[in-house]
Amino acid sequence: QVTDNPFDAAIVGEGYFAVQDGAGNIYYTRSGHFQKNGEGQLVTEDGMLVLGDGGPIEVGDASRFAITENGNVIADGAVVDMFQVVTFENPTYLRQVGRTALAVTPQSGAPVPVEAIRLEPGVLEMSNVNVVEEMVRMVEAHRAYESASKVLMTHDELTGKLISSYGRTS
C-alpha cells in the first residue's frame, strides 16, 4: 500500500528489519511502518529502535528525511546509516513477540545479513489475504459439510430401516 510517508518502507522479496527493544533484545520485523522518536531515532510503531549498520538509526532533528531503494537512510541530504536487513534459513520457525516482532529460535537459524537490500520507500507491506473471500470460502465449506452430513444421516436411516425390515422377514 502506497503511503507516501517518507518513514515507511517495504522489503522487496525476503528479509526482515532488525529492531531492538528497551532491554537491548534484538528482534526482527517485516513491518516497515517507522517514525522518529523524541531523541531523533527511527522506531517501530511499537517503540522499538530500528537498527542500521551502526546500531540504532539516528536521524536527529533533520527536516528532510528519505529512505532509498538500496536501504540507505538519508537525513538533510546526507547518508546517516543503512538498514540492517537479514534473512533466516527457516523463517517459519521465528517466534511471534508482540504484534509485529519476531524472535530467533534454534529452528529458525541465525540471522544472515542481506547483501543486496531492496526496499520500496513510502510503501507498506499489507496482508495478502482477502478477508471477504476467505469468509465466503469458509461458508461454502460449512454448507458442503452440512450437505455431506445430511447424506450420511439419510444413508444411516435407510440402512437401519433395511436391517429392521430384513430382520422381520426372516
Secondary structure, 3 states (H helix, E strand, C coil): CECCCCCEEEECCCCEEEEECCCCCEEEECCCEEEECCCCEEEECCCCEEEECCEECECCCCCCEEECCCCEEEECCEEEEEECEEECCCHHHCEEECCCEEECCCCCCCCEECCCCCEEECECCCCCCCHHHHHHHHHHHHHHHHHHHHHHHHHHHHHHHHHHHHHHHC
